[in-house]
């Protein structure tokens, strides 16, 4: 009788140990998969930020060469800078882009612009040029600082 109980207890212990080992292996596998996903996400974030950083530098250079309007540069840089986890003081360095982008956000673009009558386009261009003149010195200074700084936003990659 005792042998039967000991045998049954041994079988139960072996089954429970097998279940525990199986669960432990599943937990390890899941942890490895989560770590791999996290590393993939971090890699994608770094790639996105590097692309944005390079794009901002290219836009700033184009602005300084007078290849783009201040409004276009501001809209693009204001959007790209949002990818980075910047503090309030660091965001202040980009505020001129954000403010001009907001100030001109009501002006239609692309197909909507093409649909406007000439008189409305002229009116909006005058308004855009007035706004650009208010921000021009700040934006040119910011673009100059961006292009001169080889490690611009590099610490966030």
Secondary structure, DSSP 4 states (H G I P E B T S, - for coil): -HHHHHHHHHHHHHHHHHHHHHHHHHHHHHHHHHHHHHHHHHHHHHHHHHHHHHHHHHHHHHHHTT-S-HHHHHHHHHHHHTTS---HHHHHTTHHHHHHHHHTTTS--HHHHHHS-HHHHHHHHHHHHHHHHHHHHHHHHHHHHHHH-TTTTGGG-
